[in-house]
């Protein structure tokens, strides 16, 4: 990636030679060119929100006197940023999550527009008290990522907003802080009541932090999954893999009251949501619950899990890819004990049954409707060697 402060070699995390997706795009490059051309003073308190793989943070640490704070929701993005900074021997950046307290003063705020408008709304509300009249606020994104609703959020929460001309299908957003305006209260986190036809969680309350998939309602895939989850099995250790708001793992916890349940997601917002949802509905059950931000089941001992429940994503930001699902399936296979089961819900057209068959040798259709399927794959016991 060419930048005003030198060329960079950047990678995503986890690195996969089969993955042809870049760790930067034209929106990152456009913002960096603008900052250099405008002579923006980067020696003060610089905050970068939503840097996806560390392209902006790694580049900015090459600017004289720049020591940015990088705020991200993504564990994988955080790991990529750490590795990219290390590769270029740049140590000035400070990494924060969207759940951490933001800096108390911000002189330059750079925003990589996220896919989730809710996450943008929440973070702009959280960062606004640290702005002052002289704060430089610049957002960036691909043209297809910036909508009228995006600009309205900047305008309502921070101040007057305009956009640049497009370059290489990327656009910049310029906002002037108006601290006399009243942006209203931050609506996040948000609670809602679940429908009455989804099993053990019927009518219960869910809490969602901004940025979690379908944060203001129950998505139809999860709703279908909740109707067909295994109940009363002998599972002693259960994983809600890619837990989101934690409704699937919480349902499993209630139907397996003595089991240990691990909720894991790469999103800090998701972990906070899952922990809150569990506390609202299942905190008094005897079994233990653990909430983890990380790379799926990485670090979980092999053969230590009896049941994995998974509603995998099929997007990485704006790109459609099955790489995350395949990684989750492989991690589940390794973590499961012989006879342990992976239960997956997905859109019919994604063909997860083929992928599960390759990894597990077979898969079973548990339930289906015109849009979704629930599949079960069982880990086979290793074959005994012939003497």
Beta strands, then each sheet from edge to edge (+ up, - down):
strand 1: 46-49
strand 2: 69-72
strand 3: 94-97
strand 4: 108-112
strand 5: 136-142
strand 6: 161-163
strand 7: 170-176
strand 8: 190-193
strand 9: 205-208
strand 10: 237-241
strand 11: 260-265
strand 12: 289-293
strand 13: 305-310
strand 14: 315-316
strand 15: 319-320
strand 16: 336-347
strand 17: 364-368
strand 18: 372-378
sheet 1: 3+ 2+ 1+ 4+ 5+ 7- 6+
sheet 2: 8+ 9-
sheet 3: 12+ 11+ 10+ 13+ 16+ 18- 17+
sheet 4: 14+ 15-
end
